[in-house]
């Protein structure tokens, strides 16, 4: 859930992840006995910028991980929540926005050579050890996918934001009441420039 206020899904080009990423978690202590579980609560820096063009979790921002790791017959089930601060700008008036986002995460990572591993594609489900180190799971892509769906594509500072003046670019929400610009037909522009100020359109009456 995003308080203010799309990333590419897994079907896109394969991406190489850094095995040293703070989102690569060691699950060796979990063991492989189905039903065993571990609580995992950490705050780690985001290894990349996560989100949309106008609003995102910035690289290095704190990611609060509140997860449970559970051993199941086919792999490791990761469930819980991830929350982080977000920054961006209003799609209409470009005002800076700050907020936060919280996502629910439920992800199964298949053991190598398991039935699930053999019957699913690599872009459909994570794999234990896919980061290059045995007994690890990489949370980065699931978090990228979930945050991309949770954040608005066009964030607004408020639902009725009037945007910017198309003539001068001032934010209409803070402009004086009735803000507008008198427009002169280009064919009469030179003539208007020759007129005294008080006789020009929009001049003093």
Secondary structure, 3 states (H helix, E strand, C coil): CECCCCCCCCCCCCCCCCCCCCCEEECHHHCCCCCCEEEEEEEEECCCCEECCCEEECCCCEEEEEEEEEEECCEEEEEEEEEEEEEEECCCCCCEEEEEEEEEEEEEEECCCCHHHHHCCCCCCEECCCCCCCCEEECHHHHHHHHHHHCCCCCCCCCCCCCECCCCCCECCCCCCCCCCCCCCHHHHHHHHHCCHHHCCCCCC
